[in-house]
Amino acid sequence: MARINDDYEKLQAGYLFPEIGRRVAAFQSEHPDASVIRLGIGDVTLPLAPAVVQALHDATDEMGTAEGFRGYGPERGAEDFLLEGILEHDFTSRGVTLAKDEIFVSDGSKQDSGNIQEIFGRDCHIAVTDPVYPVYVDTNVMAGRTGAAGDSGRFAGILYLPATEENGFVPPPPDAPADIAYLCSPNNPTGSVASHAALAEWVAWAREHDAVIIYDAAYDAFIQDPSLPHSIYEVDGAKECAIEMRSFSKRAGFTGVRCAYTVVPHGVTGSDAAGQRVPLNGLWLRRHCTKFNGVPYVVQRAAGAVFSPEGRKQTQEQVAHYMSNAAYIRTGLTDAGFVCFGGEHAPYVWVRTPQGLSSWDCFDRILGEANVVTTPGSGFGASGEGYFRISAFNSRENVEAAVSRIQRAFAG
Ligand SMILES: *Cc1c(COP(=O)(O)O)cnc(C)c1O
């Protein structure tokens, strides 16, 4: 008998984006003439930067020659040129020193943030901010670290830290201990960003409680204020308690190309059954090499091109396009009477629902009256109830049309 993993049955039936898709499809079949604008799911829309396209072409040609052909990559999976680009542009330039063998290149931060929990014991106690990127929670449910979901969708055994207007959607560390805390800054879904002081508080908490922080910096390229931290390693002591994940998906439009990396500094340790300290770097290396054969060479070349002078300039222009959309959305919705948050250092604007509407009722109203798809905040966690998320990933034309339709639908 192939007994299933019963923990999968604890997962919520309607995953957020399928439910949104179902409601949009139902609306479109009833209103075939309506032109629906999608500002829901967080996916980039601009084409790949020319420098990236050129690198893909060049690497493909190289692979088609006898001298340039490559099979499996280096043992750890990452090419030297890419590790050098990462170290120089993402860390050294910010005063952070890391070694090449602390960087693990992968095919995505979704995978990494879901897989990382495998190197921790099943009885580890998890803390997440709420609302939250659902991957952190669901992968721990699958691994058996939680009880069942309650009425609000919160799983027993997880410590949820509400991100609220009062704390600027950047929850401080809890009074209670936890073993692993997931942080994401700039944040999906709230668009908030953690200051250096906020991260320093988290690092102090982790060191006090012997906890590990899993820091997701997928949106760091969207930070506009140079005084804000791009990496948790800009905080002293973080190299002893934090794992950081970064992706090329949003910064360079790689959602379909697939490349990311995880940083596991040698100083980050956990405790084994005998109470010995064990470096997590070795565990992640073992996991990585056992279950993964590396990112395609052509993709690593494309990621490397993001760090070339043209690649940096072109991808910064893409980010600037999305951030100008975010500013337009924030201003336009504020003018229409909405209370808006985020959107200043992240491609997401987090909006309080008007007239006390629930997140899903507001979603239905904006879809029905403005024909715009948003994301209901409650889909990201109980504390997201009463909010919705608008993504800036779209053309300027669509963003302007969507904002003016929402303004009209909610006028007066
Ligand atoms: C988009 C996103 C990622 C990136 O995931 P990839 O698998 O690298 O595409 C990671 N974390 C968050 C919170 C995201 O929104």
The ligand as an SDF file (V2000), in Angstrom:
LIG
                    3D

 15 15  0  0  0  0  0  0  0  0999 V2000
    8.7760   36.1390   -6.8960 C   0  0  0  0  0  0  0  0  0  0  0  0
    9.3010   35.7660   -5.5380 C   0  0  0  0  0  0  0  0  0  0  0  0
   10.4300   34.9660   -5.4060 C   0  0  0  0  0  0  0  0  0  0  0  0
   11.1930   34.4940   -6.6210 C   0  0  0  0  0  0  0  0  0  0  0  0
   10.9450   33.1900   -6.8800 O   0  0  0  0  0  0  0  0  0  0  0  0
   11.6810   32.4670   -8.1050 P   0  0  0  0  0  0  0  0  0  0  0  0
   11.4170   31.0140   -7.8420 O   0  0  0  0  0  0  0  0  0  0  0  0
   13.1370   32.7930   -7.9880 O   0  0  0  0  0  0  0  0  0  0  0  0
   11.0560   32.9590   -9.3580 O   0  0  0  0  0  0  0  0  0  0  0  0
   10.8920   34.6620   -4.1400 C   0  0  0  0  0  0  0  0  0  0  0  0
   10.2710   35.1350   -3.0410 N   0  0  0  0  0  0  0  0  0  0  0  0
    9.1980   35.9110   -3.1220 C   0  0  0  0  0  0  0  0  0  0  0  0
    8.5730   36.4290   -1.8780 C   0  0  0  0  0  0  0  0  0  0  0  0
    8.6720   36.2470   -4.3720 C   0  0  0  0  0  0  0  0  0  0  0  0
    7.5880   37.0080   -4.4490 O   0  0  0  0  0  0  0  0  0  0  0  0
  1  2  1  0
  2  3  1  0
  2 14  2  0
  3  4  1  0
  3 10  2  0
  4  5  1  0
  5  6  1  0
  6  7  2  0
  6  8  1  0
  6  9  1  0
 10 11  1  0
 11 12  2  0
 12 13  1  0
 12 14  1  0
 14 15  1  0
M  END
$$$$
